[in-house]
Amino acid sequence: MTLRRVNVIILVLLAVAFLIIIQRNLLNLSDFLRKETPDSGVILPFESELSQDIRPQIRSGVEVPVLITAAEDRLGAVVAAMNSAYQNTKVNVAFTIVTLNDTVDHLKLWLSSTQLKNIKYKIVIFKPELLNSKISEDPQMREKPLAFARFYLPMFLPEAEKAIYLDDDVIVQGDIQELYETSLKPGHAAAFSDDCDSASAKGIVRGAGNQNNYIGFLDFKKEAIKKLKMRAKTCSFNPGLIIANLTEWKNQNITQQLEHWMELNAREDLYSKTLGDSVTTPPLLIVFYKCHSTIDPMWHIRHLGITGAGNRYSPQFVKAAKLLHWNGHYKPWGRTSSFAEVWDKWFISDPTGKFTPVRRHISNKQN
């Protein structure tokens, strides 16, 4: 009888030990899945949760997830863009700021010691090694790793079903909730602004060919491009503003499709030689060829960073625009730019003094 009781106790202890092992394995699996993409199994392109700073939510109601990147030499642009988006809406805007490790402290100080201290934000650190074998050794491709963050939207925003991506050289003048509520067609993973739309169709990049159609971005002489049977004169789109259906994005393996074309270009050089700075546009054009929704043209007034923008748009038109984009060489924090005074309205001075708009710095010296 005693032996039987001992056996029972041993069996109970073994069962308890087995359950503990199962629980630990499940916890490890859960942690692993949080760090892996559900589609491809590649590691998330950012550091652990310890590198993230989540501010309290001040506003109630609808939450609009927004992803923006923050390069050290352009932090003033990020701050101005975030400030304009936050101040022009009553809903809560949840910013995910993707940056590199050496920028985190500067960014946190700028946000926490200014009027942006009450916004909700999360900082994640991009891992440039994610791009190994996916882009060529061309310095133009390598020097701006953050430009590729938009390819990994579901990884940075794992809980969101829909989100907005913003370039840093924008100012939001409308209510971002309206933009967020843009309807996407069934089966579409993203919405973009077509380069042939009536508001910005005149934007031709000087010295970079006709960049309002596909032939301005892709080399149609290459066999891999020929096989796609795309029309070279198809209107291109600008990925400086993206409204993404992240459920569709994941279901269609958009990130993996983009990586495929990145890797193929690294081997076969598929992009146009007149590409300029738009290194992220070609794979997006391929993957979303004739299968993306469109954004209201007034929500993406572009080419403000191109020579002659001041003649292209009237002050009245710029004031009525809901989002302004200084794509092009001339940035509003640089030496010269059209409608820089609009950007100045939303810029918040750097408490460290590291970032100063160039023209403002020159003006102070002259005075």
Long-range contacts (C-beta under 8 A, 24 or more apart in sequence): 34-158, 37-154, 37-155, 37-255, 38-250, 39-250, 39-253, 39-255, 39-256, 40-253, 40-255, 40-256, 40-259, 42-130, 43-127, 43-130, 44-155, 45-126, 45-127, 45-130, 45-149, 45-152, 45-155, 45-156, 46-98, 46-124, 46-125, 46-126, 46-127, 46-155, 46-156, 47-101, 47-124, 47-125, 47-127, 51-101, 51-104, 51-123, 51-124, 51-125, 52-122, 52-123, 52-124, 53-108, 53-121, 53-122, 53-123, 54-120, 54-121, 54-122, 55-117, 55-118, 55-119, 55-120, 55-121, 56-118, 56-120, 57-92, 57-94, 57-120, 58-92, 58-118, 58-119, 58-120, 59-90, 59-91, 59-92, 60-92, 61-90, 61-91, 61-92, 62-91, 62-92, 62-177, 62-180, 63-91, 63-92, 63-93, 63-94, 63-120, 64-89, 64-91, 64-92, 64-93, 64-94, 64-164, 64-176, 64-177, 64-180, 65-94, 65-96, 65-157, 65-160, 65-162, 65-163, 65-164, 66-93, 66-94, 66-95, 66-96, 66-163, 66-164, 66-165, 66-166, 66-176, 67-95, 67-96, 67-97, 67-98, 67-149, 67-150, 67-153, 67-156, 67-157, 67-163, 67-164, 67-165, 67-166, 68-95, 68-96, 68-97, 68-98, 68-165, 68-166, 68-167, 68-168, 69-97, 69-98, 69-99, 69-126, 69-146, 69-147, 69-149, 69-168, 70-97, 70-98, 70-99, 70-103, 70-107, 70-146, 70-168, 71-99, 71-100, 71-103, 71-144, 71-146, 71-168, 72-99, 72-100, 72-102, 72-103, 72-106, 74-168, 74-169, 74-333, 75-103, 75-106, 75-107, 75-110, 75-350, 75-354, 75-355, 76-333, 76-347, 76-350, 76-355, 76-356, 76-357, 77-168, 77-169, 77-331, 77-333, 78-107, 78-168, 79-110, 79-111, 79-114, 79-116, 79-347, 79-348, 79-350, 80-171, 80-343, 80-346, 80-347, 80-348, 81-166, 81-167, 81-168, 81-169, 81-170, 81-171, 81-172, 81-346, 82-116, 82-119, 82-121, 83-115, 83-116, 83-346, 83-347, 83-348, 84-170, 84-171, 84-172, 84-173, 84-346, 85-166, 85-172, 85-176, 86-116, 86-119, 87-346, 88-172, 88-173, 88-174, 88-175, 88-176, 89-175, 89-176, 89-177, 90-175, 90-177, 91-175, 91-176, 91-177, 92-120, 93-119, 93-120, 93-176, 94-120, 94-121, 94-122, 95-119, 95-120, 95-121, 95-122, 96-121, 96-122, 96-124, 96-156, 96-157, 97-121, 97-122, 97-123, 97-124, 98-124, 98-125, 98-126, 98-146, 98-149, 98-156, 99-123, 99-124, 99-125, 99-126, 99-146, 100-125, 100-126, 100-128, 100-145, 100-146, 101-125, 106-352, 106-354, 109-351, 109-352, 110-348, 110-350, 110-351, 110-352, 113-351, 114-348, 114-351, 115-348, 116-348, 124-156, 131-262, 133-263, 133-266, 134-259, 134-262, 134-263, 134-266, 135-262, 135-265, 135-266, 135-279, 136-265, 136-266, 136-269, 140-277, 140-279, 141-279, 144-279, 147-279, 147-280, 148-262, 148-280, 150-239, 150-242, 150-280, 151-255, 151-258, 151-259, 151-262, 151-280, 151-283, 152-255, 153-242, 153-244, 153-246, 153-249, 153-255, 154-246, 154-249, 154-250, 154-255, 155-255, 157-246, 160-246, 161-245, 161-246, 161-247, 162-243, 162-244, 162-245, 162-246, 163-243, 163-244, 163-246, 164-241, 164-242, 164-243, 164-244, 165-239, 165-241, 165-242, 165-244, 166-240, 166-241, 167-240, 167-241, 167-325, 167-327, 169-240, 169-305, 169-325, 169-326, 169-327, 169-331, 169-332, 170-240, 170-241, 170-323, 170-324, 170-325, 170-326, 171-323, 171-324, 171-342, 171-343, 171-346, 172-322, 172-323, 173-319, 173-321, 173-322, 173-323, 173-324, 174-298, 174-299, 174-322, 174-323, 178-299, 178-322, 179-243, 179-295, 179-299, 179-322, 179-323, 180-243, 182-243, 182-293, 182-295, 182-296, 182-299, 183-293, 184-243, 184-245, 184-248, 184-293, 185-293, 187-248, 187-291, 188-245, 188-248, 188-291, 188-292, 188-293, 189-244, 189-245, 189-248, 189-249, 189-252, 189-254, 189-288, 189-292, 190-242, 190-243, 190-244, 190-245, 190-249, 190-254, 190-288, 190-292, 190-293, 191-242, 191-243, 191-244, 191-292, 191-293, 191-294, 191-295, 192-237, 192-238, 192-239, 192-241, 192-242, 192-284, 192-288, 192-292, 192-293, 192-294, 192-295, 193-237, 193-238, 193-241, 193-294, 193-295, 193-297, 193-299, 193-300, 193-302, 194-235, 194-236, 194-237, 194-294, 195-235, 195-236, 195-237, 195-238, 195-302, 196-235, 197-294, 197-297, 198-297, 199-297, 199-298, 199-300, 199-301, 199-321, 200-238, 200-297, 200-300, 200-301, 200-302, 200-303, 202-303, 202-312, 203-302, 203-303, 203-306, 203-312, 205-276, 205-306, 205-328, 206-306, 206-307, 207-274, 207-276, 208-274, 208-275, 208-276, 209-272, 209-274, 211-236, 211-274, 211-276, 211-278, 212-236, 214-285, 215-272, 216-272, 216-274, 217-271, 217-272, 217-275, 217-278, 217-281, 217-282, 217-285, 218-270, 218-271, 218-272, 218-282, 218-285, 218-286, 219-269, 219-270, 219-271, 219-272, 219-273, 222-268, 222-269, 222-270, 224-264, 224-268, 224-270, 225-270, 228-286, 228-289, 230-286, 230-289, 234-289, 234-290, 236-281, 236-285, 237-284, 237-285, 237-288, 237-292, 238-281, 238-300, 238-302, 238-325, 238-327, 239-280, 239-281, 239-284, 240-300, 240-302, 240-325, 240-327, 241-295, 241-299, 241-300, 241-323, 241-325, 243-293, 243-295, 254-287, 257-283, 257-287, 258-283, 258-284, 258-287, 261-286, 261-287, 296-322, 298-322, 298-323, 299-323, 300-325, 301-325, 302-327, 303-327, 303-328, 304-328, 304-332, 304-337, 304-338, 304-339, 305-329, 305-330, 305-331, 305-332, 305-337, 305-338, 306-330, 309-338, 309-339, 310-338, 310-339, 313-338, 313-339, 315-339, 318-342, 332-357, 333-357, 333-358, 333-359, 334-358, 334-359, 335-359, 335-362
